[in-house]
Amino acid sequence: MDPNAPFMFGLTIAEFEDISLTVCVGGLIAYMVFIIGQLAWESKAGKYGALWMFVGLGVGFIGFMAKGIIQRLLGIE
């Protein structure tokens, strides 16, 4: 199959994968932020405790977002 041929919705496979990865992982990150907020609310952690919950549990997706920003800054997409 030609890699530059339109695959779905007029997009190539690479374009479709790039958009779907960004949208799906972004949605997953938003859902994880909601879950962390819900945990902080239910545990009555307070402002300081909630901050540390977001820092501690959010390090993984912060790294994922940093990777994308660094790639754009260096132009290695």
Buried (B, 14 or more C-beta within 10 A) or exposed (E): EEEEEEBEEEBBBEBBEEEEEEEEBEEEBEEBBEEBEEBBEEEEBEEEEBEEBBEEBBEEBEEEEEEEEEEEEEEEE
